[in-house]
């Protein structure tokens, strides 16, 4: 059983981790930790927070009317009339209450204002609609979701020029979406969720000088085929992106093969990213696409879920279960094997590309 001090500390840690309720009165904290507002130990605990610099003490005025009780502001400006219930204190013979408040020194939580989702290969509309539905219904915010559809990708992934073409199209579409968002008075930085081949296209956009004007919020990559040595830190330092969560599936059998079949790809979604500014998190039971199974997605984006926490919480204290660091430098697979697989890939592309093109037209 926890001691009172352990309960107080746990509540303060929770608030700092989530970025919520950073400002409070003694009575409000007492209620949260199931203590009495007259608890001397709680008052001593708060004094210690102030002494260590974890919190600052503020003095504020509160309306004395029972049905109101609103905080009026700091004690620097005297209030003779309540701006909320409009009580004239002098006329009613009342005095404004003076109360101490405490402000924790930490980052506040952030809202998910809107996001862009980039799917993997061969993703049909039913999956995309389910994903959009889950996001819209599980998030507590009014967050529009743009599902970017680059079509039915099959043999196309074997050829690097096709990647660049698709990335150009995607970058142009994102630029239009950002323009619409700013017109609607939403932030210009969307959060991004990308899966599989969609992660590779996202990395090409970040590396393309034509899209240097694009800025993103927080990015989640799942089943990523981006190379582990991709320079995320450079893009974070240039303020292109805010932060990256790389969600890894321990049972992902597709990602390790990507570098042999897809030019420019790598096993980032299996071994992690080397960049120090990235959060690598592994789920021991997930395969390549298990992130988007309805029951898993519900948990990931629900309050307290991994994706929801990453997108909303301050990151200074963000350390989810399954976090890991890429300890050794990553090296691509044997050049000869990659070379042979690429030659075979280009031959297949030449043979099957017309069929793929026809299928793309019939089943976009």
N, C-alpha and C positions, 0 to 999 in steps of 0.2 A: 504493500500500500504506500502511495506517495505521501511525503510530508507536505505541509502547506507550502513551504518554500519551493519544493519541486513542482507543485501544481502551478504556482505563480510563474516560475521560469518556463514551464512548458507552454503556458498561454502566451507569454511574451515571444517565445521562439516561433510559435505558430503564426502570430501576427506579422513578425518580421519576414517569415518565409513566404507567406501569401501576399503580403503588402496591403492587407486589409485592416481597418480599425486601428490605425497607428496613433490616432489621437483619442484620448478617453479621460474620463474623470475617475477618481478613486472608487466612487460608487459603481460606476459601470464595470470596472475591472473586478470589483468584489462580486458582482452578480455573475460574471463570466466564470469565476473560479469557485463559486459557491461558498463565499466568505461573507462575513458581516462588514459593512462599511466602517464600523468602529474597530475592526481588527487591527490591533497595534502592529502585529507582525507584517501585515500588508503595507501599512504606512512606512514602516522601516525598510521594507523591500523596495518600495518606490523611491524613497530617499537615496538608497544605494544605487539605483539605476541612474538617478540624476548625478550623483557623485562620480560614477564611472564614465559618464558621457553617453550612456546608452539612450537616455531620454533627457528632454528638457522640460522644466516646469513652467506652465503658463497660468496666469490668473485671468479669469473671465467673469463676466456678469451673467446672472441667470434671472429670468422673470420669476417673481415670487408667487404669481397667481397659480393656484393648483391645477386648473384646467389647461394651463399653457406650459410654464416651466421651460421655455425655450432659452437657449444660450443666445445672449444679445451681442456679445463681442468682448474685446479686451477691456480691462478696467481703466484704460487711458481716457476713454470718452464716457462721461456720465450719461445715463439714460433716465429721463423723467417720464417717458411714455413708451410702452412696449410696442415695437413695430409690427408685432404679430397679432396680439389680442387687443391692442390699442388701449390698454388700461393706463389711466393717468395715476401714477404712483403717489404723487403729492396729494391729489384730490382724495384718493382712497386710503391715505395714511400708511402706505406700504414702502418698504425699503428693498432695493435691489439686492439679491443674494450674491455674495462673492465666493467663487469656488475655484479650487486649483484643478488644472487639467495637465495632462502629460502627453508629450509628443515623442514617439520613438524615432530615433534617427535611422531611417531605412527608406528604401524605394517603395513607392506605392504600386499597387497592382495596375495592370494595363487592360484595356478593353480590346476585344477582337472586333475591329470595325468592319473589315471585309477581307476576303481571302480568294486566292486563285488555286485551283487544284489541277495538277497535270498528271494524267493517268499513265499507266504503263502500256505495253504492247497489247494489241488485240482486245481492247476493253470495249464491250458493247454498251449501248445506251442504258440497258436495264441496270447494270452495275453503277453507272454514273448517276442515274436518277436516285437509286437507293442511297448512294453516298451523299448526294446533295440533301436528300430528305433527312438523313440522320444528322448531318451537320446543322441544318436549319432547326431541327426539333430538339436537339440535345444542348445546344449552346443557349445560355441565358441572355445573350445579346442579340440585337437585330443586326446580323452580320450577313450581308449578301455574299453568295458563293458563286464564283465563275468557274465552271468546269470547262477547261480548255480541251478541245477535241482536235487532234491533229490527224485523225483518220485511222484506218486499219493498217497498222505497220506490220509487215512480215519480212519479206526479202529485202525491203528497203534499208533495214538496219545494217546490212553488210557493207554499205558504201558510204564513206565519209562525206562526200559532197551532198548526198541526200540529207544527212544529219544537219549540215549547215543550212540547207534550204529550209528544212522544217523549223530549225531554230530561228531563222530570219522571220518566217511567218508567225511563229509564236511570239517573238519579241515585238513585232508590229502590232499584234493583237493585244498584248499586255499594255503597250503604250496607249492604245485607244481606250482600254478599260481604265487606266489610271486617269486619263483625261476626263472620262465620264465621272469618275469618282470625285475628282476635285471640283467638277461642276456641281455635283450633288453635295458639296461641302463635307466630303469624307476625306480622310487622310490620303496623301498621295502614295503612301507605302502599303501595299497589300502584304499580308502574310501569305506564305506559299506552302502547299503540301504537294510533294512530287514523289512519284513511284516509278521504279524500274527505268525504262527508256526515257521517261519524262524527266528523270534527274539528269541524264546526260544532256538533254536539250537545254535544261536550265543552266548547266555549267557552261555550255557554249554561248548562251546569251550573256552571262557574266564576263566571259572572256572576249566578247565581240565589241570593238571600239564604237560600232554604230549604235550600241545600246548603253553607252556610258551614262546617259541621262536617267536611266531607270534605277530606282531605289526601292528596296524591299524591306519589310519588317523582319519578322522571325520566320525561318525556313525549316520545314521538317522534310527530311528525305527518308523514304522507306523502301527497302529492297533496292538500295542505290547501286548503280553500275558506274558511278564516278570513281576515278582513281583515288586511292587513299592519300596520295601526295598532292592532291589538288590544293591550291593555295587559298583556302578560305580566309586565313588571317589577313591577307592583303585586301580582300574585299571588305572585311570588317573594319580594317584600319582606314580605308578610303570612304567609309560610311555608305557603302553600297548596300550592305545588309546589316541587320542588328545582331542576329545570333543564329546558330544552326544546331538542330537536333538531328542526329543520325540514328534512326531506329533500325536496329539489326535483328534479323531473324536467325537464330542459331541453326535452324533446320533448313535454311535457304540453300537449295541445291542449284539454282539457276545462276545466281550472282557469280560464283567462282568460275563459271565457264564463260562469262561475258567477254573477258579480255581476249579470248581465243576466237570468238565469233564476231565481235562488234569492234571495229576500229575506234581507238581512243577510249575504250571502256576499261573498267577496273573493278576490283572486288570491294569497293568502299562499304557496301551493304553487308559484308561478311566479316572483314577484318577491322573495319573502322577507318576514320580519317586521322591523319597524323597532326593536323592543325590543333594548336593549343586552345584556340577559341571556340572549339566545337564540343558539343556534348554527345559522346557515343554511348548509347544505351542498348543492351542486348536483351531480347526476350528468348528464353531457352526453348519455348515450345512453338514459336512462329516459323512458318515457311515463307516462301517468297511473297505470297499475296494474302497471308492470313491477317495482316493488319486491317484489311478492308472487309473481312467477314462481319456481317451485321452485329453479332454479339460481341466481337472484339472491338469494333469501332465504337459501339455504345460506351464501353468502359474507357476507351482512350480519350473520348471527348466529353465524358461526363465530368461534373465537378470533382476535382481531385484526381482525375485521370491523367496519365502521363502527358498526352498532347495538350490537354486543356491547361495543365499546370505550366508547361513550357511556354504556351502562348500568352498566359496571363500573369504569372508570378514574377517577382524580381528574381534575377538570375544569380545574384551574388551568393545566395544560399541554396541554389538549386542543385541538388545531388540525389537524383532518383535511384531507386534500386536497379541494379543491372548496369550501372555506369562503369565504363572501363576506359583505359588509355592505350593507344597503339604503342607498344613498347619498342618494337624493332622497326627499322626503316624498311619500307615496302619496296620490293623490286618486281618488275613485270616478269611474267612467265618466260620460259626459254624462247629466244628469238626465232629459232628454227621452227618450233611448233607453231608460234604465232604467225610466222611468214607463210607456212604451208596452209594453215587454216584460212588466212586472208585470200590466198590465191584461189583456193577452193570456193570461198565465199563469193569472189568476183565472178567466177565461172557460173556459179549457181544464179547469181544476179542476172547475168546476161541471158541465161536460158529461161528463167522464170519471171523476169521483170514484166513482160507483156501480160502474163496471167495476173500478176499482182496488181498491175495498173487497172486491168479490167475489173478485178474484184473491188478495188478501191472505189471505182465509179459506181458499181452496183450496190456496195455495202459500205458507205462512208462512215 
